[in-house]
Amino acid sequence: MLGSRLGRDIDGQECVLRMNHAPTAGYEEDVGSRSTVRVVSHTSVPLLLKNQPYFFQQSRETLYVIWGPAKKMTREKSGTTYQALLKVMKTYPHLQIYTLTEEKMAYCDDVFQNETGKNRVKSGSFLSTGWFTMILAMELCDQIRVFGMVSDNYCREKNHSSVPYHYFEKGRLDECRMYLAHERARRAGHRFITEKAVFSRWAKRRNIIFTHPSWAGG
């Protein structure tokens, strides 16, 4: 996304979904500034809490959807992520925060198994925030434009460009190196490349357009 100058195009969409703690401040020209919905992993909640004025005070219009395992999201005292969110709600009562139910989490696992033939738990993998975001987007939107996502074949191409895994973390992890390492991990890996192959198939059946880089549903 760096240098794309797509910010105005992104902000011009009816609904803008962002993921985890990806900031817009300082990157508005490339990624825009509007955030209608922000889908956040339980592991990224602490990163939001570190910058509460930015995420919870300035972004008053943003609706937050938090996902995580039952042990973190339970409403009992042992649910550390849920308890942290309750505290935030007391500080910022205007906030709109929703959590995925256990049923919805199980549904996302079932979709993964139906699409790949693999049981997520037995295959030693975790679904990515992108997976939950895409499923949510398909339930909310008639048309989806995905900005800044590469295809499942991109990292196998000899002349693919080297870019940071996150646009806001220059000089850190290389995107393709990260994808390949996770795809090969025997346990605790995100199957980013496998997920993108599924997104490609969904694009054939749904109105999904991939932009910068552009790629067709396969």
Backbone as ProteinMPNN parsed JSONL, in Angstrom:
{"seq_chain_A": "MLGSRLGRDIDGQECVLRMNHAPTAGYEEDVGSRSTVRVVSHTSVPLLLKNQPYFFQQSRETLYVIWGPAKKMTREKSGTTYQALLKVMKTYPHLQIYTLTEEKMAYCDDVFQNETGKNRVKSGSFLSTGWFTMILAMELCDQIRVFGMVSDNYCREKNHSSVPYHYFEKGRLDECRMYLAHERARRAGHRFITEKAVFSRWAKRRNIIFTHPSWAGG", "coords_chain_A": {"N_chain_A": [[0.812, -1.211, 0.0], [2.081, 1.143, 0.469], [2.903, 4.175, -1.027], [0.895, 3.95, -2.867], [-1.146, 5.771, -3.114], [-3.895, 5.517, -2.737], [-5.641, 6.393, -0.881], [-7.793, 8.302, -1.04], [-9.543, 6.951, -2.712], [-10.128, 4.695, -1.167], [-11.343, 5.886, 1.09], [-13.582, 6.774, -0.18], [-15.29, 4.661, -0.388], [-18.352, 2.984, 0.51], [-18.364, 1.599, 2.929], [-15.73, 1.008, 5.126], [-13.516, -1.436, 5.983], [-11.113, -2.298, 8.346], [-8.146, -3.922, 9.672], [-7.056, -5.317, 12.764], [-4.515, -3.491, 14.437], [-3.808, -1.671, 12.523], [-2.742, 1.478, 11.61], [-4.042, 4.695, 10.506], [-3.176, 7.271, 10.681], [-0.733, 9.376, 9.447], [-0.477, 7.877, 7.211], [-2.447, 8.504, 5.489], [-2.625, 9.324, 2.783], [-2.104, 7.027, 1.349], [-3.69, 4.957, 2.487], [-6.052, 6.051, 3.361], [-8.423, 7.503, 5.736], [-10.805, 6.894, 6.972], [-12.624, 4.607, 9.067], [-14.897, 2.267, 9.193], [-15.582, -0.263, 10.179], [-13.633, -2.216, 12.351], [-11.863, -5.102, 12.457], [-10.597, -7.197, 14.868], [-8.014, -9.17, 16.239], [-7.752, -11.165, 19.211], [-5.16, -11.132, 20.088], [-4.254, -8.712, 19.262], [-5.606, -6.849, 20.704], [-4.267, -5.84, 23.093], [-2.48, -4.082, 21.816], [-4.14, -2.135, 20.825], [-5.038, -1.143, 23.223], [-2.791, 0.097, 24.168], [-2.742, 2.436, 22.811], [-5.026, 4.09, 23.359], [-6.3, 6.721, 23.152], [-6.059, 7.261, 20.394], [-7.354, 5.066, 19.076], [-9.832, 4.736, 20.432], [-10.881, 7.195, 21.239], [-10.566, 9.171, 19.248], [-11.505, 7.783, 17.0], [-14.436, 7.712, 16.827], [-16.562, 6.852, 15.314], [-16.124, 4.273, 14.62], [-16.872, 0.808, 14.465], [-16.139, -1.949, 16.426], [-15.092, -5.289, 15.99], [-14.307, -8.08, 17.696], [-12.32, -10.991, 17.738], [-11.588, -14.257, 19.05], [-10.275, -17.102, 20.965], [-12.413, -19.219, 23.002], [-11.552, -19.356, 25.695], [-10.293, -16.932, 26.111], [-12.252, -15.099, 25.508], [-14.466, -15.589, 27.043], [-17.154, -14.627, 29.218], [-16.695, -14.927, 31.832], [-14.564, -14.288, 34.729], [-12.114, -15.264, 34.046], [-11.786, -14.778, 31.399], [-9.658, -12.999, 29.91], [-9.295, -11.184, 27.751], [-11.921, -10.369, 27.216], [-12.566, -9.155, 29.664], [-10.785, -7.025, 29.657], [-11.839, -5.538, 27.568], [-14.285, -4.803, 28.67], [-13.462, -2.976, 30.609], [-12.489, -0.938, 28.968], [-14.859, -0.116, 27.776], [-16.114, 1.102, 29.916], [-14.548, 3.332, 30.239], [-14.812, 4.608, 27.794], [-17.774, 5.129, 27.03], [-19.246, 5.472, 24.683], [-18.336, 3.704, 22.832], [-18.562, 1.159, 20.301], [-18.447, -2.079, 20.569], [-18.147, -5.396, 19.594], [-18.153, -8.947, 20.068], [-17.097, -12.008, 18.582], [-19.221, -14.804, 18.691], [-18.984, -18.086, 20.258], [-20.221, -19.868, 18.585], [-20.06, -18.593, 16.116], [-17.312, -18.535, 15.761], [-16.846, -21.278, 15.545], [-18.251, -21.743, 13.205], [-16.641, -20.389, 11.338], [-14.395, -22.008, 11.44], [-15.544, -24.319, 10.378], [-16.093, -23.493, 7.765], [-13.491, -23.21, 6.814], [-12.66, -25.905, 6.893], [-14.465, -27.064, 5.095], [-13.701, -25.801, 2.74], [-11.006, -26.465, 2.391], [-10.646, -29.095, 3.07], [-9.321, -29.776, 5.313], [-9.029, -30.177, 8.822], [-8.965, -27.474, 10.955], [-7.806, -27.364, 13.58], [-6.501, -29.88, 13.866], [-4.685, -29.612, 11.816], [-2.89, -27.919, 12.829], [-3.13, -25.119, 12.708], [-3.949, -21.583, 12.78], [-6.692, -19.48, 12.132], [-6.567, -16.48, 10.191], [-6.877, -12.91, 10.874], [-7.667, -11.771, 8.543], [-9.203, -13.79, 7.386], [-11.507, -13.929, 9.02], [-12.392, -11.347, 8.579], [-12.968, -11.319, 5.838], [-15.084, -13.16, 5.694], [-16.962, -11.812, 7.263], [-17.263, -9.513, 5.699], [-18.437, -10.598, 3.407], [-20.903, -11.231, 4.394], [-21.924, -8.765, 4.96], [-21.725, -7.087, 2.709], [-22.615, -6.255, -0.692], [-20.841, -5.834, -2.731], [-17.332, -6.232, -2.753], [-14.261, -4.658, -2.306], [-10.942, -5.333, -2.204], [-8.102, -4.054, -0.873], [-4.613, -4.05, -1.347], [-3.926, -6.772, -0.996], [-2.136, -9.68, -1.815], [-2.108, -12.303, -4.333], [-2.494, -15.922, -4.035], [-0.489, -17.041, -5.529], [1.466, -15.158, -5.773], [3.861, -14.954, -4.183], [5.355, -17.014, -5.184], [6.229, -16.246, -7.598], [9.031, -15.347, -9.558], [9.912, -12.708, -9.812], [8.713, -11.192, -7.797], [7.954, -8.375, -5.752], [9.716, -7.139, -2.858], [8.23, -6.421, 0.09], [7.212, -4.829, 3.197], [5.644, -6.833, 5.755], [3.658, -5.553, 7.221], [2.356, -2.41, 6.313], [2.913, -0.315, 7.954], [5.154, -0.918, 9.345], [7.996, -0.477, 8.534], [10.968, -1.927, 7.245], [10.786, -4.139, 8.792], [9.418, -7.381, 9.114], [9.501, -9.277, 6.109], [6.972, -9.563, 3.695], [6.395, -11.883, 1.982], [8.23, -13.735, 2.973], [7.215, -14.071, 5.492], [4.658, -15.145, 4.922], [5.336, -17.612, 3.675], [6.782, -18.921, 5.698], [4.809, -19.271, 7.644], [2.984, -20.844, 6.247], [4.343, -23.222, 6.044], [4.703, -24.002, 8.635], [4.437, -26.381, 11.248], [2.825, -26.231, 13.438], [0.693, -23.82, 15.053], [0.548, -21.925, 12.999], [-0.463, -19.421, 10.611], [-2.368, -20.014, 7.753], [-1.802, -18.348, 5.394], [-1.412, -18.338, 2.564], [-2.94, -20.505, 1.672], [-5.447, -19.556, 2.504], [-5.735, -17.345, 0.809], [-5.971, -18.618, -1.644], [-8.473, -19.731, -1.313], [-9.994, -17.384, -1.083], [-9.709, -16.513, -3.661], [-11.243, -18.367, -5.065], [-13.732, -17.771, -3.995], [-14.098, -15.281, -5.096], [-14.903, -15.801, -7.66], [-17.503, -16.523, -7.392], [-18.679, -14.516, -5.979], [-19.046, -10.909, -5.784], [-16.181, -9.799, -5.753], [-13.38, -7.797, -5.769], [-9.956, -7.485, -6.331], [-7.478, -5.198, -5.549], [-4.499, -3.464, -6.243], [-2.023, -5.231, -5.412], [-3.705, -5.998, -8.547], [-5.662, -8.834, -9.097], [-7.152, -11.776, -10.454], [-10.02, -13.722, -9.537], [-9.531, -17.168, -9.145]], "CA_chain_A": [[0.0, 0.0, 0.0], [2.946, 2.321, 0.531], [3.09, 4.822, -2.318], [-0.22, 3.639, -3.774], [-2.02, 6.956, -3.201], [-5.274, 5.033, -2.864], [-6.395, 6.842, 0.284], [-9.055, 8.945, -1.407], [-10.384, 5.888, -3.264], [-10.574, 3.877, -0.034], [-12.289, 6.68, 1.88], [-14.791, 6.977, -0.972], [-16.151, 3.468, -0.335], [-19.486, 3.125, 1.429], [-17.996, 1.014, 4.223], [-14.293, 0.698, 5.129], [-13.122, -2.405, 7.01], [-9.668, -2.392, 8.593], [-7.819, -5.061, 10.519], [-6.16, -5.215, 13.918], [-4.101, -2.162, 14.903], [-3.269, -0.909, 11.389], [-3.087, 2.891, 11.772], [-4.209, 5.531, 9.314], [-2.438, 8.526, 10.921], [0.569, 9.397, 8.788], [-0.546, 7.061, 5.99], [-3.741, 8.819, 4.891], [-2.559, 9.41, 1.321], [-2.08, 5.675, 0.786], [-4.703, 4.034, 3.013], [-7.256, 6.766, 3.775], [-8.55, 7.806, 7.165], [-12.07, 6.389, 7.509], [-12.698, 3.222, 9.535], [-16.274, 1.963, 9.565], [-15.495, -1.469, 11.007], [-12.261, -2.707, 12.552], [-11.873, -6.482, 12.935], [-9.388, -7.257, 15.694], [-7.656, -10.407, 16.921], [-7.531, -11.046, 20.663], [-3.741, -10.849, 20.313], [-4.005, -7.307, 18.927], [-6.302, -5.972, 21.65], [-3.31, -5.073, 23.901], [-1.88, -3.024, 21.006], [-5.134, -1.067, 20.813], [-5.096, -0.564, 24.568], [-1.607, 0.949, 24.346], [-2.977, 3.717, 22.132], [-6.468, 4.277, 23.509], [-6.83, 7.973, 22.588], [-6.132, 7.173, 18.929], [-8.345, 4.098, 18.609], [-11.136, 4.778, 21.088], [-11.391, 8.547, 21.435], [-10.652, 9.852, 17.954], [-12.286, 6.98, 16.047], [-15.736, 7.563, 17.481], [-17.552, 6.237, 14.424], [-15.703, 2.912, 14.275], [-17.456, -0.335, 15.153], [-15.089, -2.951, 16.622], [-15.473, -6.703, 16.064], [-13.154, -8.769, 18.273], [-12.405, -12.448, 17.693], [-10.587, -14.955, 19.862], [-10.72, -18.396, 21.49], [-13.387, -19.138, 24.095], [-10.917, -19.121, 27.002], [-9.963, -15.505, 26.2], [-13.426, -14.27, 25.262], [-15.564, -15.918, 27.942], [-17.592, -13.517, 30.065], [-16.231, -15.185, 33.198], [-13.391, -13.48, 35.087], [-10.923, -15.845, 33.416], [-11.698, -14.293, 30.017], [-8.843, -11.786, 30.06], [-9.56, -10.225, 26.668], [-13.266, -9.828, 27.435], [-12.509, -8.264, 30.831], [-10.081, -5.808, 29.224], [-12.784, -4.773, 26.747], [-15.273, -4.224, 29.582], [-12.835, -1.79, 31.209], [-12.448, 0.095, 27.932], [-16.229, 0.377, 27.598], [-16.413, 2.0, 31.029], [-13.802, 4.571, 29.997], [-15.365, 5.233, 26.583], [-19.106, 4.516, 26.93], [-19.822, 5.578, 23.338], [-17.74, 2.693, 21.962], [-19.339, 0.036, 19.786], [-17.571, -3.251, 20.527], [-18.835, -6.684, 19.525], [-17.245, -10.096, 20.035], [-17.644, -13.163, 17.868], [-19.682, -15.869, 19.584], [-18.342, -19.385, 20.042], [-20.877, -20.47, 17.423], [-19.515, -17.963, 14.913], [-15.936, -19.018, 15.636], [-16.939, -22.652, 15.044], [-18.691, -21.638, 11.809], [-15.464, -20.016, 10.532], [-13.599, -23.235, 11.35], [-16.236, -25.235, 9.463], [-15.887, -22.983, 6.404], [-12.111, -23.566, 6.467], [-12.604, -27.342, 6.619], [-15.217, -27.328, 3.863], [-12.974, -25.255, 1.587], [-9.652, -27.025, 2.249], [-10.626, -30.517, 3.394], [-8.471, -29.967, 6.492], [-9.494, -29.685, 10.107], [-8.028, -26.405, 11.341], [-7.08, -27.707, 14.806], [-5.607, -31.013, 13.585], [-3.621, -29.196, 10.891], [-1.965, -27.066, 13.569], [-3.155, -23.756, 12.176], [-4.886, -20.584, 13.295], [-7.248, -18.62, 11.089], [-6.056, -15.112, 10.276], [-7.889, -11.862, 10.967], [-8.162, -11.599, 7.177], [-10.24, -14.805, 7.157], [-12.727, -13.469, 9.695], [-12.821, -10.101, 7.94], [-13.561, -11.634, 4.542], [-16.383, -13.779, 5.937], [-17.846, -10.737, 7.703], [-17.52, -8.646, 4.541], [-19.38, -11.278, 2.504], [-22.223, -11.186, 5.013], [-22.368, -7.373, 5.039], [-21.585, -6.274, 1.493], [-22.951, -6.794, -2.011], [-19.588, -5.788, -3.493], [-16.165, -6.094, -1.885], [-12.982, -4.297, -2.925], [-9.858, -5.651, -1.281], [-6.914, -3.266, -1.212], [-3.315, -4.409, -0.797], [-3.745, -8.206, -0.739], [-1.551, -10.389, -2.958], [-2.725, -13.598, -4.629], [-1.798, -17.081, -3.455], [0.668, -17.371, -6.376], [2.363, -14.007, -5.844], [5.176, -15.187, -3.561], [6.081, -18.03, -5.949], [6.746, -15.599, -8.803], [10.454, -15.029, -9.407], [10.185, -11.267, -9.763], [7.809, -10.48, -6.883], [8.643, -7.319, -5.007], [9.866, -7.354, -1.423], [7.567, -5.338, 0.835], [6.992, -5.2, 4.604], [4.425, -7.569, 6.079], [2.723, -4.475, 7.544], [2.788, -1.153, 5.686], [3.31, 0.632, 8.998], [6.359, -1.423, 10.012], [9.056, -0.502, 7.524], [12.219, -2.548, 7.658], [10.542, -5.299, 9.645], [9.219, -8.643, 8.42], [9.173, -9.301, 4.684], [5.647, -10.165, 3.538], [6.421, -13.244, 1.439], [8.957, -14.593, 3.911], [6.256, -14.342, 6.569], [3.635, -16.053, 4.401], [5.898, -18.941, 3.429], [7.128, -19.522, 6.992], [3.564, -19.687, 8.294], [2.369, -21.912, 5.457], [5.089, -24.46, 6.283], [4.772, -24.295, 10.072], [3.68, -27.582, 11.62], [1.822, -25.858, 14.426], [0.546, -22.391, 15.388], [0.79, -21.084, 11.83], [-1.574, -18.943, 9.79], [-2.229, -20.52, 6.38], [-2.115, -17.18, 4.577], [-1.456, -18.655, 1.131], [-4.131, -21.342, 1.506], [-6.614, -18.683, 2.638], [-5.847, -16.521, -0.401], [-6.482, -19.492, -2.7], [-9.916, -19.826, -1.057], [-10.572, -16.078, -1.45], [-9.724, -16.479, -5.124], [-12.413, -19.145, -5.497], [-14.924, -17.008, -3.617], [-14.235, -14.139, -6.009], [-15.599, -16.26, -8.864], [-18.927, -16.646, -7.087], [-19.147, -13.28, -5.359], [-18.519, -9.694, -6.401], [-14.973, -9.429, -4.999], [-12.344, -7.232, -6.646], [-8.671, -7.291, -5.65], [-6.822, -4.008, -6.084], [-3.147, -3.074, -5.812], [-2.055, -5.561, -6.838], [-4.935, -6.548, -9.087], [-5.599, -10.248, -9.503], [-8.476, -12.323, -10.734], [-10.415, -14.924, -8.833], [-9.109, -18.313, -9.955]], "C_chain_A": [[0.845, 1.26, 0.0], [3.18, 2.893, -0.866], [1.947, 4.604, -3.288], [-1.113, 4.847, -4.053], [-3.488, 6.578, -3.406], [-6.18, 5.539, -1.744], [-7.745, 7.432, -0.041], [-10.047, 7.908, -1.938], [-10.965, 5.03, -2.135], [-11.619, 4.63, 0.785], [-13.605, 6.906, 1.145], [-15.727, 5.782, -0.98], [-17.257, 3.666, 0.705], [-19.126, 2.669, 2.842], [-16.527, 0.609, 4.146], [-13.979, -0.227, 6.302], [-11.601, -2.416, 7.127], [-9.421, -3.521, 9.578], [-6.819, -4.716, 11.61], [-5.799, -3.773, 14.25], [-3.509, -1.312, 13.785], [-3.694, 0.558, 11.499], [-3.353, 3.573, 10.434], [-3.397, 6.819, 9.453], [-1.04, 8.448, 10.321], [0.595, 8.63, 7.48], [-1.809, 7.378, 5.187], [-3.708, 8.833, 3.364], [-2.655, 8.035, 0.671], [-3.237, 4.79, 1.249], [-5.986, 4.726, 3.469], [-7.308, 6.978, 5.277], [-9.832, 7.274, 7.796], [-11.95, 4.932, 7.962], [-14.124, 2.969, 9.998], [-16.313, 0.787, 10.536], [-14.027, -1.846, 11.145], [-12.36, -4.098, 13.172], [-10.533, -6.746, 13.622], [-9.22, -8.632, 16.338], [-7.469, -10.15, 18.414], [-6.071, -10.705, 20.966], [-3.389, -9.393, 20.015], [-4.713, -6.334, 19.864], [-5.327, -5.192, 22.531], [-2.659, -3.923, 23.13], [-2.844, -1.849, 20.853], [-5.167, -0.348, 22.154], [-3.905, 0.355, 24.842], [-1.819, 2.339, 23.757], [-4.471, 4.047, 22.162], [-6.991, 5.597, 22.949], [-7.014, 7.911, 21.078], [-7.28, 6.262, 18.496], [-9.741, 4.336, 19.174], [-11.719, 6.175, 21.286], [-11.599, 9.256, 20.11], [-11.57, 9.106, 16.982], [-13.677, 6.684, 16.6], [-16.743, 6.801, 16.613], [-17.251, 4.763, 14.143], [-16.413, 1.864, 15.125], [-16.377, -1.43, 15.228], [-15.69, -4.349, 16.72], [-14.239, -7.475, 16.509], [-13.356, -10.274, 18.189], [-11.314, -13.062, 18.556], [-11.144, -16.263, 20.391], [-11.603, -18.204, 22.717], [-12.727, -18.8, 25.431], [-10.537, -17.65, 27.199], [-11.208, -14.626, 26.178], [-14.606, -14.581, 26.173], [-15.9, -14.733, 28.845], [-17.253, -13.749, 31.532], [-14.979, -14.347, 33.47], [-12.115, -13.98, 34.422], [-10.737, -15.37, 31.969], [-10.976, -12.956, 29.966], [-9.12, -10.742, 28.981], [-10.925, -9.57, 26.867], [-13.272, -8.838, 28.592], [-11.821, -6.949, 30.473], [-11.006, -4.916, 28.401], [-13.869, -4.117, 27.605], [-14.738, -2.947, 30.218], [-12.81, -0.631, 30.222], [-13.829, 0.715, 27.745], [-16.628, 1.343, 28.712], [-15.737, 3.354, 30.836], [-14.389, 5.347, 28.829], [-16.755, 4.644, 26.326], [-19.746, 4.58, 25.549], [-19.352, 4.463, 22.417], [-18.736, 1.617, 21.532], [-18.397, -1.154, 19.631], [-18.422, -4.515, 20.547], [-17.794, -7.795, 19.525], [-17.912, -11.23, 19.262], [-18.05, -14.233, 18.878], [-18.903, -17.153, 19.304], [-18.92, -20.064, 18.807], [-20.305, -19.91, 16.126], [-18.072, -18.4, 14.679], [-15.938, -20.434, 15.046], [-17.36, -22.66, 13.57], [-17.499, -21.317, 10.904], [-14.509, -21.189, 10.391], [-14.211, -24.201, 10.337], [-16.05, -24.802, 8.005], [-14.487, -23.357, 5.928], [-12.02, -25.047, 6.094], [-13.322, -27.688, 5.318], [-14.44, -26.898, 2.622], [-11.643, -25.959, 1.336], [-9.594, -28.533, 2.463], [-9.793, -30.82, 4.618], [-9.14, -29.409, 7.74], [-8.484, -28.665, 10.624], [-7.177, -26.807, 12.542], [-6.066, -28.817, 14.535], [-4.466, -30.625, 12.661], [-2.653, -28.22, 11.548], [-1.965, -25.626, 13.114], [-4.176, -22.883, 12.899], [-5.419, -19.786, 12.116], [-6.722, -17.202, 11.286], [-7.204, -14.123, 10.455], [-8.481, -11.591, 9.587], [-9.288, -12.572, 6.858], [-11.56, -14.36, 7.771], [-13.278, -12.217, 9.015], [-13.515, -10.38, 6.616], [-14.943, -12.269, 4.711], [-17.394, -12.728, 6.387], [-18.237, -9.838, 6.531], [-18.538, -9.282, 3.601], [-20.791, -11.273, 3.071], [-22.805, -9.771, 4.992], [-22.553, -6.703, 3.683], [-22.014, -7.006, 0.225], [-21.721, -6.83, -2.908], [-18.44, -5.54, -2.526], [-14.956, -5.705, -2.722], [-11.9, -4.495, -1.883], [-8.602, -4.916, -1.735], [-5.665, -3.85, -0.549], [-3.122, -5.873, -0.454], [-3.199, -8.89, -1.988], [-2.232, -11.739, -3.133], [-1.92, -14.73, -3.996], [-0.566, -17.468, -4.265], [1.774, -16.316, -6.319], [3.77, -14.316, -5.328], [5.981, -16.277, -4.262], [6.686, -17.439, -7.221], [8.185, -15.137, -8.569], [10.72, -13.546, -9.192], [9.245, -10.509, -8.827], [8.608, -9.474, -6.045], [8.696, -7.658, -3.519], [9.272, -6.157, -0.685], [7.384, -5.781, 2.279], [5.683, -5.949, 4.781], [3.318, -6.588, 6.458], [3.232, -3.167, 6.944], [3.314, -0.156, 6.713], [4.525, 0.162, 9.794], [7.475, -1.593, 8.991], [10.313, -1.156, 8.093], [12.043, -3.744, 8.571], [10.351, -6.537, 8.77], [8.876, -8.463, 6.948], [7.876, -10.098, 4.506], [5.717, -11.628, 3.081], [7.174, -14.208, 2.346], [8.032, -15.022, 5.049], [5.215, -15.357, 6.103], [4.161, -17.48, 4.263], [6.245, -19.656, 4.726], [5.878, -20.043, 7.697], [2.924, -20.85, 7.557], [3.034, -23.255, 5.76], [5.111, -24.886, 7.743], [3.9, -25.499, 10.419], [2.609, -27.268, 12.646], [1.836, -24.34, 14.624], [0.845, -21.463, 14.212], [-0.508, -20.608, 11.199], [-1.351, -19.46, 8.377], [-2.619, -19.405, 5.399], [-2.307, -17.534, 3.1], [-2.681, -19.521, 0.817], [-5.392, -20.487, 1.561], [-6.816, -17.85, 1.375], [-6.35, -17.343, -1.586], [-7.997, -19.659, -2.554], [-10.599, -18.516, -1.457], [-10.707, -15.967, -2.972], [-10.933, -17.232, -5.673], [-13.707, -18.398, -5.159], [-15.186, -15.869, -4.59], [-14.956, -14.526, -7.295], [-17.107, -16.283, -8.643], [-19.524, -15.36, -6.543], [-18.512, -12.087, -6.054], [-17.349, -9.172, -5.57], [-13.898, -8.98, -5.986], [-11.085, -6.99, -5.829], [-7.902, -6.165, -6.34], [-5.471, -3.775, -5.43], [-2.508, -4.102, -4.88], [-3.417, -6.151, -7.247], [-4.723, -8.021, -9.448], [-7.009, -10.801, -9.614], [-8.749, -13.518, -9.838], [-10.127, -16.125, -9.726], [-10.059, -19.47, -9.891]], "O_chain_A": [[0.385, 2.323, -0.418], [3.604, 2.179, -1.774], [2.03, 5.039, -4.437], [-1.755, 4.929, -5.1], [-4.218, 7.234, -4.149], [-7.348, 5.159, -1.665], [-8.74, 7.104, 0.605], [-11.242, 7.978, -1.651], [-12.146, 4.684, -2.151], [-12.66, 4.072, 1.132], [-14.626, 7.196, 1.769], [-16.833, 5.863, -1.514], [-17.099, 4.428, 1.659], [-19.536, 3.284, 3.826], [-16.123, -0.064, 3.198], [-14.152, 0.143, 7.463], [-10.892, -2.53, 6.127], [-10.341, -4.014, 10.231], [-5.881, -3.944, 11.413], [-6.682, -2.92, 14.337], [-2.793, -0.346, 14.05], [-4.89, 0.851, 11.482], [-2.945, 3.091, 9.378], [-2.977, 7.396, 8.45], [-0.261, 7.554, 10.653], [1.562, 8.714, 6.723], [-2.196, 6.61, 4.306], [-4.664, 8.399, 2.722], [-3.214, 7.889, -0.416], [-3.717, 3.956, 0.48], [-6.916, 4.056, 3.919], [-6.357, 6.671, 5.995], [-9.938, 7.209, 9.021], [-11.267, 4.128, 7.327], [-14.515, 3.41, 11.08], [-16.982, 0.833, 11.569], [-13.271, -1.8, 10.175], [-12.878, -4.256, 14.277], [-9.471, -6.544, 13.033], [-10.162, -9.184, 16.908], [-7.078, -9.057, 18.825], [-5.776, -10.067, 21.977], [-2.354, -8.895, 20.46], [-4.452, -5.132, 19.826], [-5.519, -3.99, 22.716], [-2.321, -2.898, 23.722], [-2.415, -0.699, 20.761], [-5.303, 0.874, 22.224], [-3.999, 1.28, 25.649], [-1.159, 3.299, 24.154], [-5.093, 4.256, 21.121], [-8.047, 5.598, 22.316], [-7.989, 8.434, 20.539], [-8.087, 6.641, 17.647], [-10.732, 4.156, 18.465], [-12.926, 6.319, 21.479], [-12.645, 9.858, 19.863], [-12.322, 9.727, 16.231], [-14.035, 5.525, 16.811], [-17.669, 6.179, 17.133], [-18.046, 4.084, 13.493], [-16.539, 2.011, 16.341], [-15.78, -1.79, 14.213], [-16.667, -4.57, 17.436], [-13.24, -7.524, 15.791], [-14.425, -10.783, 18.524], [-10.257, -12.467, 18.765], [-12.344, -16.516, 20.285], [-11.553, -17.169, 23.382], [-13.287, -18.035, 26.217], [-10.469, -17.176, 28.333], [-11.22, -13.54, 26.759], [-15.638, -13.915, 26.094], [-15.027, -13.937, 29.189], [-17.491, -12.885, 32.376], [-14.403, -13.767, 32.549], [-11.156, -13.228, 34.252], [-9.665, -15.538, 31.387], [-11.611, -11.901, 29.977], [-9.174, -9.547, 29.272], [-11.067, -8.358, 26.705], [-13.915, -7.791, 28.508], [-12.231, -5.884, 30.935], [-10.966, -3.691, 28.519], [-14.319, -3.011, 27.306], [-15.46, -1.959, 30.353], [-13.075, 0.515, 30.587], [-13.953, 1.928, 27.577], [-17.386, 2.286, 28.483], [-16.28, 4.39, 31.217], [-14.461, 6.575, 28.856], [-16.898, 3.752, 25.489], [-20.683, 3.833, 25.265], [-19.906, 4.287, 21.331], [-19.623, 1.224, 22.289], [-17.636, -1.224, 18.667], [-19.295, -4.683, 21.398], [-16.679, -7.606, 19.037], [-19.133, -11.386, 19.289], [-17.303, -14.528, 19.811], [-18.256, -17.295, 18.266], [-18.208, -20.747, 18.071], [-20.09, -20.643, 15.161], [-17.658, -18.609, 13.539], [-15.139, -20.75, 14.164], [-16.885, -23.482, 12.787], [-17.36, -21.901, 9.829], [-13.881, -21.357, 9.345], [-13.502, -24.82, 9.544], [-15.872, -25.639, 7.12], [-14.306, -23.772, 4.784], [-11.383, -25.405, 5.103], [-12.841, -28.508, 4.535], [-14.511, -27.55, 1.581], [-11.197, -26.043, 0.192], [-8.616, -29.179, 2.087], [-9.572, -31.986, 4.943], [-9.732, -28.33, 7.725], [-7.292, -28.956, 10.719], [-5.961, -26.614, 12.531], [-4.905, -28.708, 14.928], [-3.396, -31.231, 12.708], [-1.711, -27.747, 10.912], [-0.923, -24.97, 13.126], [-5.117, -23.366, 13.529], [-4.667, -19.453, 11.2], [-6.464, -16.777, 12.412], [-8.364, -14.459, 10.215], [-9.651, -11.227, 9.467], [-10.225, -12.223, 6.14], [-12.605, -14.408, 7.121], [-14.493, -12.053, 8.894], [-14.528, -9.759, 6.298], [-15.867, -11.955, 3.961], [-18.545, -12.742, 5.95], [-19.397, -9.452, 6.391], [-19.402, -8.593, 3.059], [-21.766, -11.308, 2.32], [-24.023, -9.595, 5.004], [-23.43, -5.855, 3.519], [-21.806, -8.211, 0.085], [-21.567, -7.728, -3.735], [-18.558, -4.74, -1.597], [-14.661, -6.346, -3.73], [-11.94, -3.896, -0.809], [-8.105, -5.132, -2.841], [-5.656, -4.112, 0.653], [-2.221, -6.194, 0.321], [-3.727, -8.707, -3.085], [-2.854, -12.258, -2.206], [-0.817, -14.523, -3.49], [0.316, -18.154, -3.748], [2.893, -16.562, -6.77], [4.758, -13.971, -5.976], [7.164, -16.453, -3.97], [7.55, -18.052, -7.848], [8.51, -14.602, -7.509], [11.647, -13.174, -8.473], [9.001, -9.32, -9.027], [9.765, -9.702, -5.69], [7.836, -8.366, -2.995], [9.748, -5.03, -0.818], [7.398, -6.978, 2.564], [4.725, -5.724, 4.041], [2.167, -6.77, 6.061], [4.417, -2.854, 7.058], [4.078, 0.746, 6.371], [4.884, 0.772, 10.801], [7.846, -2.71, 8.633], [10.667, -0.964, 9.256], [13.019, -4.304, 9.069], [11.064, -6.709, 7.782], [8.067, -7.609, 6.585], [7.707, -11.167, 5.092], [5.154, -12.508, 3.732], [6.792, -15.372, 2.471], [8.059, -16.166, 5.502], [4.925, -16.321, 6.813], [3.508, -18.435, 4.684], [6.028, -20.862, 4.847], [5.893, -21.128, 8.278], [2.376, -21.753, 8.189], [2.38, -24.297, 5.738], [5.497, -26.013, 8.053], [2.771, -25.62, 9.944], [1.594, -27.961, 12.719], [2.844, -23.673, 14.394], [1.334, -20.349, 14.401], [-1.525, -21.3, 11.244], [-0.241, -19.352, 7.856], [-3.615, -19.501, 4.682], [-3.258, -17.076, 2.466], [-3.371, -19.298, -0.178], [-6.304, -20.672, 0.755], [-7.947, -17.672, 0.923], [-7.074, -16.826, -2.437], [-8.717, -19.72, -3.55], [-11.654, -18.53, -2.092], [-11.673, -15.41, -3.492], [-11.569, -16.787, -6.629], [-14.656, -18.396, -5.944], [-16.334, -15.529, -4.876], [-15.555, -13.674, -7.951], [-17.888, -16.088, -9.575], [-20.732, -15.141, -6.635], [-17.559, -12.236, -6.819], [-17.496, -8.233, -4.788], [-13.557, -9.704, -6.922], [-11.133, -6.368, -4.768], [-7.704, -6.182, -7.555], [-5.329, -3.879, -4.211], [-2.452, -3.875, -3.671], [-4.156, -6.707, -6.435], [-3.706, -8.384, -10.04], [-7.932, -10.338, -8.944], [-7.832, -14.232, -9.432], [-10.438, -16.11, -10.916], [-9.823, -20.498, -10.526]]}, "name": "protein", "num_of_chains": 1, "seq": "MLGSRLGRDIDGQECVLRMNHAPTAGYEEDVGSRSTVRVVSHTSVPLLLKNQPYFFQQSRETLYVIWGPAKKMTREKSGTTYQALLKVMKTYPHLQIYTLTEEKMAYCDDVFQNETGKNRVKSGSFLSTGWFTMILAMELCDQIRVFGMVSDNYCREKNHSSVPYHYFEKGRLDECRMYLAHERARRAGHRFITEKAVFSRWAKRRNIIFTHPSWAGG"}
